[in-house]
């Protein structure tokens, strides 16, 4: 699927998982900032709508249906995008999937599928980008990471593990490129909870609808940081003040955060006033593959997109303080019992 509205070449970026959510917002932001955009995702109609968005913001777009968990599909998609748009300057690894479930109810096949998309999808994207960028010794690869790459929480263990593995891969890749004195740059963008359609799409084995752990940010804020990293690559860009605070605490008192997550993160990921049946979600097939199934970049939590300044989140601060106090006490008791 190729959409063009002019012949002049601008800088070219590729976004995986571009049909919705952060990837969709990033594709639009790239077009606004002067890029032509190659988009890779599984869902046909989400991709078509994303391509229309890029066109509407002045860019050319090439949309390729591919599963990032399959190396050959990613390799061929990269070659097709470069052949149609020209030299790829930036590759953004964003595609992900998750399962909301305790480990006791996870199937091995579900863990494998999350790993194939969330971890191997980033590896495949990096390998495809490097294959094209190495001969000219130029380009930027951006890994869309998460605070959950550093701080695991209950109910999304497979996703946390995939993000942590991707973090380790890109840390190592960066050192190799430095060793080679390569001009190819690697950047990681560490996102907080973002209001995207994943909470409507994801596989869930819970009896309540999933939700992001507050504070919640908009997909556009995430996209702004990702495009900023593409234009000015840095080793790590952390989005959100709460994110920074959590990662600092995780360095100095990870055991306390273990207990805090045990106390609050389970219920914090569920809409307890919205009972729902378990669902397979988009784990094995896209949910935007049919007409009228496009959902765009934003999820249903628009009213909470204020981040740490959101009124709903600010009202929870006293309870959060009590949770951290109890977590510290529980950790202290745990250490004493050793």
Secondary structure, DSSP 8 states (H G I E B T S, - for coil): -EE-S-S---EEEEEESTTSHHHHHHHHHHHHTTEEEEEEES-HHHHHHHHHHHHHTT--EEEEE--TTSHHHHHHHHHHHHHHH-S--EEEE-----EE--GGG--HHHHHHHHIIIIIHHHHHHHHHHHHHGGGT-EEEEEEEEGGGTS--TT-HHHHHHHHHHHHHHHHHHHHHHHTT-SEEEEEEEE-EE--THHHHSEE-SSEEE---SSEE-HHHHHHHHHHHHHS--SEEE-SHHHHHHHHHHHH-HHHHHHHHHHHHHHHTEEEEEE---B-TTSSS-S--STT----S--S-GGGTBGGG-HHHHTTHHHHHHHHHHHHHHHHHHHHT-
